[in-house]
């Protein structure tokens, strides 16, 4: 039996070739490029799946038949602005995407205008919940020039496989020549250690009124 098993087992050289082929395939599928408007729908769908269990959207959108549609609207609105600036990175197989905002004015609209724009995506109740929360986030946003790491989304079935790390590394390398600090806020405490590995530090914990906590994080310029 042992001799038969050894005869049926692939040669070591064959195993190495198969592993090399698999690694090349995986690298090709997760190769990172800049998203264009042609990628908008795929990126929006990816982000909607990635944030389907996010505490922030659980609080704002709640459950109900309109939740998937509104979450997709949120995702598309976020992706559209970043894609238009040429600052959305996506993997070749759409398993992950990262949205960045260049240095500049990261402030939001006037409160009344912002609330009106939120209604189609969050509903009236959701918009009312978001207003005070956004005020807190606005107050926490640094005023010095910085890069805003807006969103990192990975396909749920692929989370924990290194895709998010590759997207973070890619983005930080892209902005390294600018020697600017980077800001983000994490909506999940479990993601904080991931960002800390890349030099981000928690500034504070913000408890949104009637809602979840978020963790603003800052990375000094390299």
Phi, psi and omega per residue, in radians:
X1 nan -0.703 -3.127
X2 -1.179 -0.672 3.134
X3 -1.145 -0.726 3.137
X4 -1.099 -0.715 3.135
X5 -1.091 -0.700 -3.125
X6 -1.207 -0.561 3.116
X7 -1.216 -0.600 -3.126
X8 -1.399 -0.346 -3.111
X9 -1.230 2.497 3.122
X10 -1.174 2.621 3.065
X11 -1.091 2.603 3.119
X12 -0.947 -0.691 -3.132
X13 -1.129 -0.631 3.112
X14 -1.164 -0.749 3.105
X15 -1.046 -0.743 3.120
X16 -1.088 -0.739 3.127
X17 -1.122 -0.719 3.121
X18 -1.110 -0.751 3.119
X19 -1.128 -0.692 3.121
X20 -1.126 -0.693 3.113
X21 -1.119 -0.770 3.122
X22 -1.081 -0.749 -3.133
X23 -1.116 -0.702 3.104
X24 -1.125 -0.710 3.128
X25 -1.098 -0.800 3.135
X26 -1.091 -0.716 3.131
X27 -1.103 -0.700 3.133
X28 -1.148 -0.711 -3.111
X29 -1.209 -0.501 -3.119
X30 -1.847 0.248 3.049
X31 -1.049 2.454 -3.022
X32 -1.812 2.356 3.093
X33 -2.451 2.995 3.101
X34 -1.440 2.237 3.129
X35 -1.296 2.590 3.057
X36 -2.035 3.117 -3.124
X37 -1.075 -0.436 3.120
X38 -1.194 -0.349 -3.138
X39 -1.618 -0.064 -2.955
X40 -0.969 -0.833 -3.075
X41 -1.149 -0.736 -3.141
X42 -1.144 -0.717 3.117
X43 -1.150 -0.709 3.136
X44 -1.089 -0.757 3.113
X45 -1.110 -0.726 3.114
X46 -1.052 -0.840 -3.112
X47 -1.114 -0.663 3.121
X48 -1.091 -0.682 3.104
X49 -1.243 -0.706 -3.094
X50 -1.117 -0.562 -3.072
X51 -1.859 0.288 -3.103
X52 -1.092 -0.511 -3.137
X53 -1.927 0.333 -3.089
X54 -1.270 2.308 -3.109
X55 -1.012 -0.597 -3.134
X56 -1.089 -0.814 -3.124
X57 -1.349 -0.463 2.998
X58 -1.056 -0.681 -3.123
X59 -1.254 -0.761 -3.048
X60 -1.367 -0.862 -2.984
X61 -1.575 -0.457 -3.092
X62 1.017 -3.040 3.123
X63 -1.620 2.890 3.136
X64 2.438 2.914 -3.054
X65 -1.124 -0.432 -3.097
X66 -1.536 -0.115 -3.044
X67 -1.057 -0.857 -3.140
X68 -1.018 -0.703 -3.138
X69 -1.133 -0.759 -3.114
X70 -1.207 -0.643 3.102
X71 -1.126 -0.677 3.074
X72 -1.126 -0.680 3.106
X73 -1.090 -0.752 3.067
X74 -1.005 -0.861 -3.071
X75 -1.102 -0.741 -3.128
X76 -1.161 -0.716 3.133
X77 -1.090 -0.735 3.127
X78 -1.153 -0.791 -3.105
X79 -1.187 -0.661 -3.078
X80 -1.039 -0.801 -3.116
X81 -1.142 -0.724 -3.134
X82 -1.221 -0.691 3.104
X83 -1.095 -0.717 -3.130
X84 -1.071 -0.552 3.113
X85 -1.467 -0.089 -3.110
X86 1.283 0.447 -3.056
X87 -2.118 0.545 3.014
X88 -1.924 2.151 3.079
X89 -1.807 2.375 -3.097
X90 -2.419 2.552 3.062
X91 -1.370 2.764 -3.065
X92 -1.058 -0.576 -3.113
X93 -1.681 0.189 3.129
X94 1.028 0.600 3.075
X95 -1.545 -0.207 3.133
X96 -2.809 2.666 3.116
X97 -2.600 2.580 3.091
X98 -2.298 2.299 -3.118
X99 -1.952 2.228 -3.114
X100 -2.139 2.649 3.070
X101 -2.155 2.203 -3.122
X102 -1.135 2.886 3.080
X103 -0.981 2.497 -3.121
X104 2.700 -2.676 -3.097
X105 -1.502 1.883 3.126
X106 -1.709 0.185 -3.103
X107 -1.253 2.811 -3.127
X108 -1.718 3.109 3.134
X109 -1.179 2.944 2.960
X110 -0.934 2.508 -3.002
X111 -0.926 -0.763 -3.087
X112 -1.180 -0.753 3.127
X113 -1.134 -0.742 -3.137
X114 -1.080 -0.794 3.132
X115 -1.029 -0.749 -3.130
X116 -1.095 -0.687 3.135
X117 -1.257 -0.439 -3.115
X118 -1.335 -0.435 -3.017
X119 -0.951 -0.848 -3.117
X120 -1.073 -0.510 -3.071
X121 -1.585 -0.592 -3.043
X122 -2.022 -0.181 -3.026
X123 1.398 2.903 -3.091
X124 -1.081 -0.816 -3.123
X125 -1.122 -0.747 3.117
X126 -1.098 -0.700 3.120
X127 -1.113 -0.683 3.096
X128 -1.125 -0.664 3.099
X129 -1.144 -0.697 -3.031
X130 -1.254 -0.567 -3.047
X131 -0.903 -1.041 3.130
X132 -1.081 -0.586 3.111
X133 -1.134 -0.751 3.099
X134 -1.152 -0.581 3.079
X135 -1.060 -0.725 3.095
X136 -1.134 -0.737 3.137
X137 -1.148 -0.686 3.087
X138 -1.045 -0.769 -3.107
X139 -1.158 -0.517 -3.111
X140 -1.463 -0.276 -3.095
X141 -1.227 2.203 -3.130
X142 -1.080 2.600 -3.136
X143 -1.645 -0.251 3.113
X144 -1.292 2.674 3.124
X145 -0.994 2.328 -3.115
X146 -2.782 2.845 3.003
X147 -1.578 2.366 -3.140
X148 -1.818 1.972 3.054
X149 -1.458 1.664 -2.890
X150 -1.324 -0.889 -3.042
X151 -2.581 2.430 2.947
X152 -2.198 2.082 -3.131
X153 -2.246 2.304 3.122
X154 -2.236 2.422 3.088
X155 -0.857 2.254 -3.079
X156 -0.888 -0.718 -3.113
X157 -1.255 -0.209 -3.121
X158 -1.921 0.039 3.140
X159 -1.172 2.482 -3.110
X160 1.494 0.148 -3.123
X161 -1.859 0.098 3.091
X162 1.730 -0.065 -3.114
X163 -1.150 -0.779 3.118
X164 -1.048 -0.725 3.129
X165 -1.075 -0.747 3.137
X166 -1.115 -0.668 3.121
X167 -1.187 -0.687 3.093
X168 -1.093 -0.845 -3.132
X169 -1.042 -0.748 -3.135
X170 -1.067 -0.797 -3.127
X171 -1.162 -0.748 -3.139
X172 -1.131 -0.657 3.082
X173 -1.140 -0.657 3.136
X174 -1.087 -0.665 -3.076
X175 -1.630 -0.121 -3.083
X176 -0.962 -0.734 -3.120
X177 -1.081 -0.348 -3.123
X178 -1.392 -0.314 3.128
X179 0.927 0.861 3.141
X180 -2.037 2.617 3.027
X181 -1.236 2.877 -3.113
X182 -2.253 2.465 -3.112
X183 -2.179 2.524 3.004
X184 -2.668 2.920 2.897
X185 -2.345 2.296 -3.105
X186 -1.631 2.345 3.115
X187 -1.656 0.014 3.082
X188 -2.308 2.212 -3.128
X189 -1.103 -0.559 -3.099
X190 -1.173 -0.318 3.114
X191 -1.516 -0.205 -3.102
X192 -0.997 -0.805 3.134
X193 -1.036 -0.567 3.105
X194 -1.056 -0.853 -3.133
X195 -1.206 -0.573 3.126
X196 -1.102 -0.540 3.114
X197 -1.100 -0.381 -3.128
X198 -1.848 0.352 3.007
X199 1.630 0.024 3.081
X200 -1.355 2.522 3.106
X201 -2.217 2.443 3.112
X202 -1.172 2.230 3.102
X203 -1.446 -0.784 3.133
X204 -2.951 2.988 2.982
X205 -1.854 2.198 3.113
X206 -1.804 2.179 3.070
X207 -1.711 1.871 -3.102
X208 -1.182 2.441 -3.082
X209 -0.988 2.042 3.132
X210 1.232 0.216 -3.048
X211 -2.423 -2.768 -3.068
X212 -1.403 3.127 3.054
X213 -1.703 2.665 3.006
X214 -2.294 2.775 -3.049
X215 -2.159 1.659 3.017
X216 -1.088 2.386 -3.107
X217 -2.335 2.591 -3.032
X218 -2.312 2.415 3.064
X219 -2.174 2.102 -3.134
X220 -1.123 2.738 3.128
X221 -1.101 2.560 -3.104
X222 -1.496 nan nan
